[in-house]
Amino acid sequence: MIEVIGGGLVLIGIAYAENKGWVDKDSVSFVLNVGMQSGICVSMFYFIHKLSILFL
């Protein structure tokens, strides 16, 4: 639950900083893409790890 709230606060903070002009749109897009891709990779690794424990 804390991770979901923290992730939401980070996204709101990035959107606020972009609207204020503190960061440019390209860097925000890059950070969000890398973050989403790493989250997907970690989720898939965790799923495969749990699946291997279940069947071995």
C-alpha positions in Angstrom: 0.0 0.0 0.0 2.8 2.4 0.9 4.5 1.7 -2.5 1.3 2.6 -4.4 0.9 5.9 -2.5 4.6 6.6 -2.9 4.5 5.9 -6.6 1.4 8.1 -7.0 3.1 11.0 -5.1 6.2 10.7 -7.4 4.0 10.9 -10.5 2.1 13.9 -9.1 5.4 15.5 -8.2 6.8 15.0 -11.7 3.6 16.4 -13.3 3.7 19.4 -11.0 7.4 20.1 -11.8 6.7 19.8 -15.5 3.8 22.3 -15.3 6.0 24.8 -13.3 8.7 24.5 -16.0 11.4 23.1 -13.6 12.0 20.1 -15.9 11.7 19.6 -19.6 9.2 17.3 -21.3 11.8 15.0 -22.8 13.6 14.2 -19.6 10.2 13.5 -17.8 9.2 11.2 -20.7 12.6 9.3 -20.5 12.3 8.9 -16.7 8.7 7.6 -16.9 9.6 5.2 -19.7 12.6 3.8 -17.9 10.6 3.5 -14.7 7.7 1.6 -16.3 10.0 -0.7 -18.2 12.0 -1.6 -15.0 8.8 -2.1 -13.1 7.5 -4.5 -15.7 10.9 -6.4 -15.8 10.9 -6.7 -12.0 7.3 -7.9 -12.0 8.1 -10.6 -14.6 11.2 -11.7 -12.8 9.2 -12.1 -9.5 6.4 -14.0 -11.3 8.9 -16.4 -13.0 10.7 -16.9 -9.7 7.5 -17.7 -7.8 6.4 -20.0 -10.7 9.7 -21.9 -10.5 9.3 -22.4 -6.8 5.8 -23.7 -7.2 6.7 -26.3 -9.8 10.1 -27.4 -8.4 
